[in-house]
Amino acid sequence: MVRKRALRREMLAAIARRHRAPVVMVNQVGGDDSLVFDGSSLVIAPSGEVIAQGKSFEEDLIFADLDTLTGDMREQPGDEDEAMLEALTLGTRDYVRKCGFSKVVVALSGGIDSALVATIAVRALGAENVTTLGMPSPYSSQGSIDDSRQLAENLGIRYEVMSIDEIFSGFNHALAPVFAGRQPDITEENIQSRIRGALLMAFSNKFSALVLTTGNKSEMSTGYCTLYGDMVGALAVIGDVFKTRVYDLCRCINREREVIPRTIIEKPPSAELRPGQKDTDSLLPYDILDPILEAYVEHYETPEKIAAERGLDLETVRAVVKMVERSEYKRQQAALVLKVTPKAFGMGRRFPIAAKVQV
């Protein structure tokens, strides 16, 4: 969806000018699994000027007069952020409804990704059809719980809190004999995520509500996500949205009023799976990481080209690329991703899992 609508308009205008004839493009609208069709049907004059255009992301009927070269012009999304939000909303609505469901459940962590997914779910399905679950662990901050509660209040949605402290303690107790002599590590972090995944699926089964995953494209690219944990769900709403773009979309949502609390947008991103954890403990800052990922994942640029053109250390770029290559096994077990960029994970970009890749 990103840049696609403008490129399509330019392509059709070039055809009209070349053949000195009007061009009519009728596009379908709606979600088809991972694909989202945006409508935006066009009538273009021989000069390349758009003389009629239908609504974007909703069904519409327009009329055009090819003799006078006049027609109906519907208002379009103001910018790419608005268009992407509309695409994600439409894709979510159609996927849920076409699968025979009406309700969804989202895990609210107090972070920006889950806040965006919950907001899109409300736009798509209505507040009455969205339930959010807060599942704090021993490492969850009170601020994250408060932020989640404030977001739910702003959206008018149900918010349930289920502490996983006792469940986590039970896991640790059961595993203590076989883990004896070993220090806590990522294993215990993943257990917390997988407990939450099990609770989400229990809620899904009991109330016939699809689980929407909250992982973004930066996390899916680098494997900064947990199989059978935060990856649990039916639809990866923002799985094709890089983290830096997540912030842009949240600011877009807040243009008229503060829906997503400012504290959620401003806090340093953290999975809160150990004391004082920050995403930058494992990843580069997102404003450096995302351009590398976009160049490699969407444009197939080599590490050497990425480093040279962006003034980055080659070994740093290679380390990021290695993370991408080593995480293919996770992506092939991930939920369906709504496609809004030229190269989304899933059927648009799939590589062998068991492959020796030289980086």
FIDO-967644 format. One record per residue (C-alpha): residue number from 1; residue in three letters; y, x negated, z. Coordinates in nm, 2 decimals, padded with zeros to 4 digits, always signed. Each point is the difference from the previous one (the first is absolute). Layout:
{i:NUM, aa:Ala, v:Y, u:X, w:Z} .
...
***
This chain:
{i:1, aa:Met, v:+00.00, u:+00.00, w:+00.00} .
{i:2, aa:Val, v:+00.23, u:-00.29, w:+00.07} .
{i:3, aa:Arg, v:+00.20, u:-00.08, w:-00.31} .
{i:4, aa:Lys, v:-00.24, u:+00.21, w:-00.21} .
{i:5, aa:Arg, v:+00.23, u:+00.30, w:-00.05} .
{i:6, aa:Ala, v:+00.29, u:-00.21, w:-00.13} .
{i:7, aa:Leu, v:-00.23, u:-00.21, w:-00.22} .
{i:8, aa:Arg, v:-00.15, u:+00.32, w:-00.15} .
{i:9, aa:Arg, v:+00.34, u:+00.14, w:-00.08} .
{i:10, aa:Glu, v:+00.11, u:-00.33, w:-00.17} .
{i:11, aa:Met, v:-00.33, u:-00.01, w:-00.20} .
{i:12, aa:Leu, v:+00.04, u:+00.36, w:-00.13} .
{i:13, aa:Ala, v:+00.37, u:-00.06, w:-00.08} .
{i:14, aa:Ala, v:-00.10, u:-00.30, w:-00.21} .
{i:15, aa:Ile, v:-00.25, u:+00.21, w:-00.19} .
{i:16, aa:Ala, v:+00.26, u:+00.27, w:-00.06} .
{i:17, aa:Arg, v:+00.26, u:-00.26, w:-00.14} .
{i:18, aa:Arg, v:-00.26, u:-00.17, w:-00.21} .
{i:19, aa:His, v:-00.12, u:+00.31, w:-00.17} .
{i:20, aa:Arg, v:+00.34, u:+00.18, w:+00.01} .
{i:21, aa:Ala, v:-00.17, u:+00.31, w:+00.14} .
{i:22, aa:Pro, v:-00.01, u:+00.19, w:+00.32} .
{i:23, aa:Val, v:-00.28, u:-00.09, w:+00.25} .
{i:24, aa:Val, v:-00.15, u:+00.25, w:+00.24} .
{i:25, aa:Met, v:-00.21, u:-00.12, w:+00.29} .
{i:26, aa:Val, v:-00.19, u:+00.26, w:+00.21} .
{i:27, aa:Asn, v:-00.15, u:-00.14, w:+00.31} .
{i:28, aa:Gln, v:-00.23, u:+00.16, w:+00.25} .
{i:29, aa:Val, v:+00.09, u:+00.01, w:+00.37} .
{i:30, aa:Gly, v:-00.22, u:-00.05, w:+00.31} .
{i:31, aa:Gly, v:-00.24, u:-00.22, w:+00.17} .
{i:32, aa:Asp, v:-00.34, u:-00.10, w:-00.15} .
{i:33, aa:Asp, v:-00.18, u:-00.20, w:+00.26} .
{i:34, aa:Ser, v:+00.20, u:-00.33, w:+00.01} .
{i:35, aa:Leu, v:+00.21, u:+00.08, w:-00.30} .
{i:36, aa:Val, v:+00.33, u:+00.20, w:+00.03} .
{i:37, aa:Phe, v:+00.16, u:+00.16, w:-00.30} .
{i:38, aa:Asp, v:+00.37, u:+00.05, w:+00.04} .
{i:39, aa:Gly, v:+00.09, u:+00.26, w:-00.26} .
{i:40, aa:Ser, v:+00.35, u:-00.09, w:-00.11} .
{i:41, aa:Ser, v:-00.06, u:+00.13, w:-00.35} .
{i:42, aa:Leu, v:+00.26, u:-00.13, w:-00.25} .
{i:43, aa:Val, v:+00.16, u:+00.10, w:-00.33} .
{i:44, aa:Ile, v:+00.18, u:-00.29, w:-00.17} .
{i:45, aa:Ala, v:+00.24, u:+00.02, w:-00.29} .
{i:46, aa:Pro, v:-00.03, u:-00.23, w:-00.31} .
{i:47, aa:Ser, v:+00.28, u:-00.21, w:+00.16} .
{i:48, aa:Gly, v:-00.22, u:-00.07, w:+00.30} .
{i:49, aa:Glu, v:+00.21, u:+00.22, w:+00.23} .
{i:50, aa:Val, v:-00.19, u:+00.22, w:+00.25} .
{i:51, aa:Ile, v:+00.10, u:+00.36, w:-00.08} .
{i:52, aa:Ala, v:-00.24, u:+00.18, w:+00.23} .
{i:53, aa:Gln, v:-00.20, u:-00.09, w:+00.30} .
{i:54, aa:Gly, v:-00.23, u:+00.19, w:+00.23} .
{i:55, aa:Lys, v:-00.03, u:-00.04, w:+00.38} .
{i:56, aa:Ser, v:-00.19, u:-00.29, w:+00.14} .
{i:57, aa:Phe, v:-00.30, u:+00.06, w:+00.23} .
{i:58, aa:Glu, v:+00.00, u:+00.37, w:-00.04} .
{i:59, aa:Glu, v:-00.09, u:+00.25, w:-00.27} .
{i:60, aa:Asp, v:+00.29, u:+00.11, w:-00.22} .
{i:61, aa:Leu, v:+00.09, u:+00.18, w:-00.32} .
{i:62, aa:Ile, v:+00.29, u:-00.13, w:-00.22} .
{i:63, aa:Phe, v:+00.15, u:+00.09, w:-00.34} .
{i:64, aa:Ala, v:+00.15, u:-00.22, w:-00.26} .
{i:65, aa:Asp, v:+00.17, u:+00.07, w:-00.34} .
{i:66, aa:Leu, v:-00.09, u:-00.27, w:-00.25} .
{i:67, aa:Asp, v:+00.27, u:+00.13, w:-00.24} .
{i:68, aa:Thr, v:+00.29, u:-00.04, w:+00.24} .
{i:69, aa:Leu, v:-00.17, u:-00.27, w:+00.20} .
{i:70, aa:Thr, v:+00.06, u:+00.17, w:+00.33} .
{i:71, aa:Gly, v:-00.23, u:+00.10, w:+00.28} .
{i:72, aa:Asp, v:-00.06, u:+00.05, w:+00.37} .
{i:73, aa:Met, v:+00.05, u:-00.31, w:+00.22} .
{i:74, aa:Arg, v:-00.16, u:+00.01, w:+00.35} .
{i:75, aa:Glu, v:+00.12, u:-00.21, w:+00.28} .
{i:76, aa:Gln, v:-00.22, u:-00.31, w:+00.05} .
{i:77, aa:Pro, v:-00.08, u:-00.21, w:+00.31} .
{i:78, aa:Gly, v:+00.30, u:-00.22, w:+00.09} .
{i:79, aa:Asp, v:-00.18, u:-00.33, w:+00.00} .
{i:80, aa:Glu, v:-00.34, u:-00.16, w:+00.01} .
{i:81, aa:Asp, v:-00.05, u:+00.05, w:+00.37} .
{i:82, aa:Glu, v:+00.06, u:+00.37, w:-00.03} .
{i:83, aa:Ala, v:-00.24, u:+00.01, w:-00.30} .
{i:84, aa:Met, v:-00.27, u:-00.19, w:+00.19} .
{i:85, aa:Leu, v:+00.03, u:+00.23, w:+00.29} .
{i:86, aa:Glu, v:-00.04, u:+00.30, w:-00.22} .
{i:87, aa:Ala, v:-00.30, u:-00.15, w:-00.17} .
{i:88, aa:Leu, v:-00.17, u:-00.08, w:+00.33} .
{i:89, aa:Thr, v:+00.08, u:+00.35, w:+00.13} .
{i:90, aa:Leu, v:-00.15, u:+00.17, w:-00.31} .
{i:91, aa:Gly, v:-00.30, u:-00.23, w:-00.01} .
{i:92, aa:Thr, v:-00.08, u:+00.07, w:+00.36} .
{i:93, aa:Arg, v:+00.05, u:+00.38, w:-00.03} .
{i:94, aa:Asp, v:-00.22, u:+00.03, w:-00.31} .
{i:95, aa:Tyr, v:-00.28, u:-00.23, w:+00.13} .
{i:96, aa:Val, v:-00.03, u:+00.19, w:+00.33} .
{i:97, aa:Arg, v:+00.01, u:+00.35, w:-00.16} .
{i:98, aa:Lys, v:-00.22, u:-00.08, w:-00.30} .
{i:99, aa:Cys, v:-00.26, u:-00.14, w:+00.24} .
{i:100, aa:Gly, v:+00.00, u:+00.34, w:+00.17} .
{i:101, aa:Phe, v:+00.19, u:-00.09, w:+00.31} .
{i:102, aa:Ser, v:+00.34, u:+00.11, w:+00.14} .
{i:103, aa:Lys, v:+00.03, u:-00.22, w:+00.32} .
{i:104, aa:Val, v:+00.03, u:-00.37, w:+00.06} .
{i:105, aa:Val, v:-00.01, u:-00.24, w:+00.30} .
{i:106, aa:Val, v:+00.20, u:-00.32, w:+00.03} .
{i:107, aa:Ala, v:-00.03, u:-00.28, w:+00.26} .
{i:108, aa:Leu, v:+00.35, u:-00.07, w:+00.14} .
{i:109, aa:Ser, v:+00.03, u:-00.35, w:+00.13} .
{i:110, aa:Gly, v:+00.38, u:-00.01, w:+00.05} .
{i:111, aa:Gly, v:+00.02, u:-00.22, w:-00.31} .
{i:112, aa:Ile, v:+00.19, u:+00.06, w:-00.32} .
{i:113, aa:Asp, v:-00.31, u:+00.05, w:-00.23} .
{i:114, aa:Ser, v:-00.15, u:+00.29, w:+00.20} .
{i:115, aa:Ala, v:+00.35, u:+00.15, w:+00.03} .
{i:116, aa:Leu, v:+00.05, u:+00.00, w:-00.37} .
{i:117, aa:Val, v:-00.35, u:+00.15, w:-00.07} .
{i:118, aa:Ala, v:+00.06, u:+00.27, w:+00.26} .
{i:119, aa:Thr, v:+00.33, u:+00.09, w:-00.16} .
{i:120, aa:Ile, v:-00.14, u:+00.01, w:-00.35} .
{i:121, aa:Ala, v:-00.28, u:+00.23, w:+00.13} .
{i:122, aa:Val, v:+00.25, u:+00.24, w:+00.14} .
{i:123, aa:Arg, v:+00.19, u:+00.00, w:-00.33} .
{i:124, aa:Ala, v:-00.33, u:+00.07, w:-00.18} .
{i:125, aa:Leu, v:-00.17, u:+00.25, w:+00.22} .
{i:126, aa:Gly, v:+00.24, u:+00.14, w:+00.26} .
{i:127, aa:Ala, v:+00.04, u:-00.09, w:+00.36} .
{i:128, aa:Glu, v:-00.26, u:+00.26, w:+00.11} .
{i:129, aa:Asn, v:-00.27, u:-00.18, w:-00.19} .
{i:130, aa:Val, v:+00.05, u:-00.35, w:+00.13} .
{i:131, aa:Thr, v:-00.14, u:-00.13, w:+00.33} .
{i:132, aa:Thr, v:+00.07, u:-00.35, w:+00.13} .
{i:133, aa:Leu, v:-00.20, u:-00.19, w:+00.26} .
{i:134, aa:Gly, v:+00.13, u:-00.27, w:+00.23} .
{i:135, aa:Met, v:-00.28, u:-00.23, w:+00.12} .
{i:136, aa:Pro, v:+00.15, u:-00.26, w:+00.22} .
{i:137, aa:Ser, v:-00.20, u:-00.30, w:+00.12} .
{i:138, aa:Pro, v:+00.07, u:-00.24, w:+00.29} .
{i:139, aa:Tyr, v:+00.24, u:-00.19, w:-00.24} .
{i:140, aa:Ser, v:+00.20, u:+00.29, w:-00.13} .
{i:141, aa:Ser, v:+00.36, u:+00.00, w:+00.11} .
{i:142, aa:Gln, v:+00.16, u:+00.30, w:+00.16} .
{i:143, aa:Gly, v:+00.27, u:-00.02, w:-00.27} .
{i:144, aa:Ser, v:-00.26, u:+00.06, w:-00.27} .
{i:145, aa:Ile, v:-00.12, u:+00.31, w:+00.18} .
{i:146, aa:Asp, v:+00.36, u:+00.13, w:+00.05} .
{i:147, aa:Asp, v:+00.09, u:-00.07, w:-00.36} .
{i:148, aa:Ser, v:-00.31, u:+00.19, w:-00.12} .
{i:149, aa:Arg, v:+00.09, u:+00.29, w:+00.22} .
{i:150, aa:Gln, v:+00.36, u:+00.00, w:-00.13} .
{i:151, aa:Leu, v:-00.12, u:-00.01, w:-00.36} .
{i:152, aa:Ala, v:-00.24, u:+00.29, w:+00.06} .
{i:153, aa:Glu, v:+00.29, u:+00.20, w:+00.15} .
{i:154, aa:Asn, v:+00.23, u:-00.08, w:-00.29} .
{i:155, aa:Leu, v:-00.27, u:+00.12, w:-00.24} .
{i:156, aa:Gly, v:-00.10, u:+00.30, w:+00.20} .
{i:157, aa:Ile, v:-00.37, u:-00.10, w:+00.00} .
{i:158, aa:Arg, v:-00.28, u:-00.01, w:+00.26} .
{i:159, aa:Tyr, v:-00.04, u:-00.33, w:+00.18} .
{i:160, aa:Glu, v:-00.31, u:-00.06, w:+00.22} .
{i:161, aa:Val, v:-00.04, u:-00.31, w:+00.22} .
{i:162, aa:Met, v:-00.35, u:-00.13, w:+00.07} .
{i:163, aa:Ser, v:-00.02, u:-00.33, w:+00.18} .
{i:164, aa:Ile, v:-00.28, u:-00.23, w:-00.11} .
{i:165, aa:Asp, v:+00.02, u:-00.22, w:+00.31} .
{i:166, aa:Glu, v:-00.33, u:+00.13, w:+00.16} .
{i:167, aa:Ile, v:-00.18, u:+00.00, w:-00.33} .
{i:168, aa:Phe, v:+00.11, u:-00.36, w:-00.07} .
{i:169, aa:Ser, v:-00.11, u:-00.10, w:+00.34} .
{i:170, aa:Gly, v:-00.34, u:+00.16, w:-00.06} .
{i:171, aa:Phe, v:-00.04, u:-00.19, w:-00.32} .
{i:172, aa:Asn, v:+00.09, u:-00.33, w:+00.17} .
{i:173, aa:His, v:-00.25, u:+00.07, w:+00.28} .
{i:174, aa:Ala, v:-00.28, u:+00.08, w:-00.24} .
{i:175, aa:Leu, v:+00.06, u:-00.31, w:-00.20} .
{i:176, aa:Ala, v:+00.06, u:-00.24, w:+00.30} .
{i:177, aa:Pro, v:-00.36, u:-00.12, w:+00.02} .
{i:178, aa:Val, v:-00.03, u:-00.10, w:-00.36} .
{i:179, aa:Phe, v:+00.36, u:-00.14, w:-00.02} .
{i:180, aa:Ala, v:-00.04, u:-00.20, w:+00.32} .
{i:181, aa:Gly, v:+00.17, u:-00.34, w:-00.02} .
{i:182, aa:Arg, v:+00.22, u:+00.10, w:-00.30} .
{i:183, aa:Gln, v:+00.37, u:+00.05, w:+00.02} .
{i:184, aa:Pro, v:+00.17, u:+00.33, w:-00.12} .
{i:185, aa:Asp, v:+00.11, u:-00.02, w:-00.36} .
{i:186, aa:Ile, v:+00.05, u:+00.22, w:-00.30} .
{i:187, aa:Thr, v:-00.33, u:+00.17, w:+00.09} .
{i:188, aa:Glu, v:+00.16, u:+00.18, w:+00.29} .
{i:189, aa:Glu, v:+00.31, u:+00.08, w:-00.21} .
{i:190, aa:Asn, v:-00.22, u:+00.17, w:-00.26} .
{i:191, aa:Ile, v:-00.19, u:+00.19, w:+00.26} .
{i:192, aa:Gln, v:+00.33, u:+00.18, w:+00.10} .
{i:193, aa:Ser, v:+00.07, u:+00.09, w:-00.36} .
{i:194, aa:Arg, v:-00.36, u:+00.13, w:-00.05} .
{i:195, aa:Ile, v:+00.02, u:+00.21, w:+00.31} .
{i:196, aa:Arg, v:+00.31, u:+00.17, w:-00.15} .
{i:197, aa:Gly, v:-00.18, u:+00.05, w:-00.33} .
{i:198, aa:Ala, v:-00.29, u:+00.18, w:+00.18} .
{i:199, aa:Leu, v:+00.24, u:+00.23, w:+00.18} .
{i:200, aa:Leu, v:+00.18, u:+00.08, w:-00.32} .
{i:201, aa:Met, v:-00.32, u:+00.09, w:-00.18} .
{i:202, aa:Ala, v:-00.11, u:+00.21, w:+00.30} .
{i:203, aa:Phe, v:+00.33, u:+00.20, w:-00.02} .
{i:204, aa:Ser, v:-00.04, u:+00.02, w:-00.38} .
{i:205, aa:Asn, v:-00.36, u:+00.15, w:+00.03} .
{i:206, aa:Lys, v:+00.09, u:+00.24, w:+00.28} .
{i:207, aa:Phe, v:+00.32, u:+00.14, w:-00.16} .
{i:208, aa:Ser, v:-00.07, u:-00.05, w:-00.37} .
{i:209, aa:Ala, v:+00.30, u:-00.22, w:-00.04} .
{i:210, aa:Leu, v:+00.00, u:-00.29, w:-00.24} .
{i:211, aa:Val, v:+00.09, u:-00.34, w:+00.14} .
{i:212, aa:Leu, v:+00.29, u:-00.17, w:-00.17} .
{i:213, aa:Thr, v:-00.01, u:-00.38, w:+00.03} .
{i:214, aa:Thr, v:+00.32, u:-00.19, w:+00.08} .
{i:215, aa:Gly, v:-00.05, u:-00.34, w:-00.15} .
{i:216, aa:Asn, v:+00.25, u:-00.14, w:-00.25} .
{i:217, aa:Lys, v:-00.06, u:-00.22, w:-00.30} .
{i:218, aa:Ser, v:+00.10, u:-00.32, w:+00.17} .
{i:219, aa:Glu, v:-00.28, u:+00.06, w:+00.26} .
{i:220, aa:Met, v:-00.25, u:+00.10, w:-00.26} .
{i:221, aa:Ser, v:+00.09, u:-00.31, w:-00.21} .
{i:222, aa:Thr, v:-00.06, u:-00.24, w:+00.28} .
{i:223, aa:Gly, v:-00.28, u:+00.17, w:+00.18} .
{i:224, aa:Tyr, v:+00.22, u:+00.06, w:+00.31} .
{i:225, aa:Cys, v:-00.19, u:+00.31, w:+00.08} .
{i:226, aa:Thr, v:-00.32, u:+00.10, w:+00.17} .
{i:227, aa:Leu, v:-00.31, u:+00.14, w:-00.18} .
{i:228, aa:Tyr, v:-00.11, u:+00.32, w:+00.18} .
{i:229, aa:Gly, v:+00.31, u:-00.01, w:+00.21} .
{i:230, aa:Asp, v:+00.35, u:+00.05, w:-00.14} .
{i:231, aa:Met, v:-00.15, u:+00.02, w:-00.35} .
{i:232, aa:Val, v:-00.19, u:+00.32, w:+00.10} .
{i:233, aa:Gly, v:+00.12, u:+00.30, w:-00.20} .
{i:234, aa:Ala, v:-00.01, u:+00.20, w:-00.32} .
{i:235, aa:Leu, v:+00.33, u:-00.10, w:-00.17} .
{i:236, aa:Ala, v:+00.21, u:-00.32, w:+00.02} .
{i:237, aa:Val, v:+00.34, u:+00.16, w:-00.04} .
{i:238, aa:Ile, v:+00.20, u:-00.33, w:+00.00} .
{i:239, aa:Gly, v:-00.27, u:-00.23, w:-00.11} .
{i:240, aa:Asp, v:+00.20, u:-00.08, w:-00.31} .
{i:241, aa:Val, v:+00.33, u:-00.06, w:+00.18} .
{i:242, aa:Phe, v:+00.09, u:-00.35, w:+00.12} .
{i:243, aa:Lys, v:+00.13, u:-00.03, w:+00.36} .
{i:244, aa:Thr, v:+00.36, u:-00.08, w:-00.11} .
{i:245, aa:Arg, v:+00.00, u:+00.31, w:-00.21} .
{i:246, aa:Val, v:-00.13, u:+00.20, w:+00.30} .
{i:247, aa:Tyr, v:+00.33, u:-00.08, w:+00.18} .
{i:248, aa:Asp, v:+00.20, u:+00.11, w:-00.31} .
{i:249, aa:Leu, v:-00.18, u:+00.33, w:-00.01} .
{i:250, aa:Cys, v:+00.06, u:+00.06, w:+00.37} .
{i:251, aa:Arg, v:+00.37, u:-00.07, w:-00.05} .
{i:252, aa:Cys, v:+00.00, u:+00.24, w:-00.29} .
{i:253, aa:Ile, v:-00.15, u:+00.27, w:+00.21} .
{i:254, aa:Asn, v:+00.26, u:-00.06, w:+00.27} .
{i:255, aa:Arg, v:+00.30, u:+00.03, w:-00.24} .
{i:256, aa:Glu, v:+00.09, u:+00.35, w:+00.10} .
{i:257, aa:Arg, v:-00.12, u:+00.00, w:+00.36} .
{i:258, aa:Glu, v:-00.21, u:-00.23, w:+00.23} .
{i:259, aa:Val, v:-00.35, u:+00.12, w:-00.05} .
{i:260, aa:Ile, v:-00.18, u:-00.33, w:+00.06} .
{i:261, aa:Pro, v:+00.15, u:-00.14, w:+00.33} .
{i:262, aa:Arg, v:+00.21, u:-00.30, w:-00.05} .
{i:263, aa:Thr, v:-00.20, u:-00.19, w:+00.26} .
{i:264, aa:Ile, v:-00.31, u:+00.03, w:-00.22} .
{i:265, aa:Ile, v:+00.18, u:-00.15, w:-00.30} .
{i:266, aa:Glu, v:+00.16, u:-00.28, w:+00.20} .
{i:267, aa:Lys, v:-00.29, u:-00.12, w:+00.22} .
{i:268, aa:Pro, v:-00.20, u:-00.31, w:-00.12} .
{i:269, aa:Pro, v:-00.33, u:+00.12, w:-00.15} .
{i:270, aa:Ser, v:-00.31, u:-00.04, w:+00.22} .
{i:271, aa:Ala, v:-00.35, u:+00.13, w:+00.01} .
{i:272, aa:Glu, v:+00.02, u:-00.02, w:+00.38} .
{i:273, aa:Leu, v:-00.36, u:-00.10, w:+00.04} .
{i:274, aa:Arg, v:+00.07, u:-00.30, w:+00.24} .
{i:275, aa:Pro, v:+00.29, u:-00.09, w:+00.22} .
{i:276, aa:Gly, v:+00.33, u:-00.07, w:-00.18} .
{i:277, aa:Gln, v:-00.17, u:+00.02, w:-00.34} .
{i:278, aa:Lys, v:+00.22, u:+00.00, w:-00.32} .
{i:279, aa:Asp, v:-00.10, u:+00.03, w:-00.36} .
{i:280, aa:Thr, v:+00.17, u:-00.34, w:-00.06} .
{i:281, aa:Asp, v:-00.27, u:-00.16, w:+00.22} .
{i:282, aa:Ser, v:-00.24, u:+00.06, w:-00.30} .
{i:283, aa:Leu, v:+00.22, u:+00.05, w:-00.30} .
{i:284, aa:Leu, v:+00.32, u:-00.14, w:-00.15} .
{i:285, aa:Pro, v:+00.31, u:+00.20, w:+00.06} .
{i:286, aa:Tyr, v:-00.02, u:+00.30, w:-00.24} .
{i:287, aa:Asp, v:+00.31, u:-00.09, w:-00.19} .
{i:288, aa:Ile, v:-00.17, u:-00.32, w:-00.10} .
{i:289, aa:Leu, v:-00.36, u:+00.14, w:-00.02} .
{i:290, aa:Asp, v:+00.06, u:+00.30, w:-00.22} .
{i:291, aa:Pro, v:+00.16, u:-00.17, w:-00.30} .
{i:292, aa:Ile, v:-00.30, u:-00.24, w:+00.00} .
{i:293, aa:Leu, v:-00.24, u:+00.29, w:+00.01} .
{i:294, aa:Glu, v:+00.18, u:+00.20, w:-00.27} .
{i:295, aa:Ala, v:+00.00, u:-00.30, w:-00.23} .
{i:296, aa:Tyr, v:-00.37, u:-00.07, w:+00.05} .
{i:297, aa:Val, v:-00.14, u:+00.35, w:+00.03} .
{i:298, aa:Glu, v:+00.21, u:+00.19, w:-00.25} .
{i:299, aa:His, v:+00.10, u:-00.27, w:-00.25} .
{i:300, aa:Tyr, v:-00.30, u:-00.24, w:+00.03} .
{i:301, aa:Glu, v:+00.23, u:-00.30, w:+00.03} .
{i:302, aa:Thr, v:-00.16, u:-00.33, w:+00.11} .
{i:303, aa:Pro, v:+00.08, u:-00.16, w:+00.34} .
{i:304, aa:Glu, v:+00.17, u:-00.28, w:-00.18} .
{i:305, aa:Lys, v:+00.23, u:+00.23, w:-00.19} .
{i:306, aa:Ile, v:+00.08, u:+00.21, w:+00.31} .
{i:307, aa:Ala, v:+00.08, u:-00.31, w:+00.20} .
{i:308, aa:Ala, v:+00.22, u:-00.16, w:-00.27} .
{i:309, aa:Glu, v:+00.20, u:+00.32, w:-00.09} .
{i:310, aa:Arg, v:+00.06, u:+00.10, w:+00.36} .
{i:311, aa:Gly, v:+00.06, u:-00.34, w:+00.15} .
{i:312, aa:Leu, v:-00.30, u:+00.03, w:+00.24} .
{i:313, aa:Asp, v:-00.25, u:-00.25, w:+00.13} .
{i:314, aa:Leu, v:-00.31, u:+00.00, w:-00.23} .
{i:315, aa:Glu, v:-00.25, u:-00.02, w:+00.29} .
{i:316, aa:Thr, v:+00.17, u:+00.30, w:+00.17} .
{i:317, aa:Val, v:-00.04, u:+00.20, w:-00.32} .
{i:318, aa:Arg, v:-00.36, u:-00.11, w:-00.04} .
{i:319, aa:Ala, v:-00.08, u:+00.11, w:+00.35} .
{i:320, aa:Val, v:+00.13, u:+00.35, w:-00.07} .
{i:321, aa:Val, v:-00.20, u:+00.02, w:-00.32} .
{i:322, aa:Lys, v:-00.31, u:-00.11, w:+00.18} .
{i:323, aa:Met, v:+00.05, u:+00.29, w:+00.25} .
{i:324, aa:Val, v:+00.02, u:+00.24, w:-00.30} .
{i:325, aa:Glu, v:-00.31, u:-00.13, w:-00.16} .
{i:326, aa:Arg, v:-00.20, u:+00.00, w:+00.33} .
{i:327, aa:Ser, v:+00.09, u:+00.36, w:+00.07} .
{i:328, aa:Glu, v:-00.15, u:+00.17, w:-00.30} .
{i:329, aa:Tyr, v:-00.30, u:+00.12, w:+00.20} .
{i:330, aa:Lys, v:+00.23, u:+00.20, w:+00.22} .
{i:331, aa:Arg, v:+00.20, u:+00.15, w:-00.28} .
{i:332, aa:Gln, v:-00.32, u:+00.13, w:-00.17} .
{i:333, aa:Gln, v:-00.08, u:+00.19, w:+00.32} .
{i:334, aa:Ala, v:+00.35, u:+00.13, w:+00.04} .
{i:335, aa:Ala, v:+00.12, u:+00.36, w:-00.03} .
{i:336, aa:Leu, v:+00.13, u:+00.12, w:-00.34} .
{i:337, aa:Val, v:+00.35, u:-00.14, w:-00.06} .
{i:338, aa:Leu, v:+00.29, u:+00.20, w:-00.15} .
{i:339, aa:Lys, v:+00.12, u:-00.20, w:-00.30} .
{i:340, aa:Val, v:+00.38, u:-00.04, w:-00.02} .
{i:341, aa:Thr, v:+00.03, u:-00.36, w:-00.14} .
{i:342, aa:Pro, v:-00.12, u:-00.15, w:-00.32} .
{i:343, aa:Lys, v:-00.31, u:-00.15, w:+00.17} .
{i:344, aa:Ala, v:-00.15, u:+00.18, w:+00.29} .
{i:345, aa:Phe, v:-00.32, u:-00.10, w:+00.18} .
{i:346, aa:Gly, v:-00.30, u:+00.21, w:-00.10} .
{i:347, aa:Met, v:-00.10, u:+00.07, w:-00.35} .
{i:348, aa:Gly, v:+00.32, u:-00.17, w:-00.13} .
{i:349, aa:Arg, v:-00.08, u:-00.34, w:+00.16} .
{i:350, aa:Arg, v:-00.36, u:-00.08, w:+00.09} .
{i:351, aa:Phe, v:-00.17, u:-00.34, w:+00.02} .
{i:352, aa:Pro, v:-00.35, u:-00.12, w:+00.10} .
{i:353, aa:Ile, v:-00.05, u:-00.03, w:+00.37} .
{i:354, aa:Ala, v:-00.25, u:-00.28, w:-00.01} .
{i:355, aa:Ala, v:+00.19, u:-00.25, w:-00.22} .
{i:356, aa:Lys, v:+00.09, u:-00.36, w:+00.06} .
{i:357, aa:Val, v:+00.37, u:-00.02, w:-00.08} .
{i:358, aa:Gln, v:+00.19, u:-00.33, w:-00.03} .
{i:359, aa:Val, v:+00.35, u:+00.03, w:+00.13} .
***
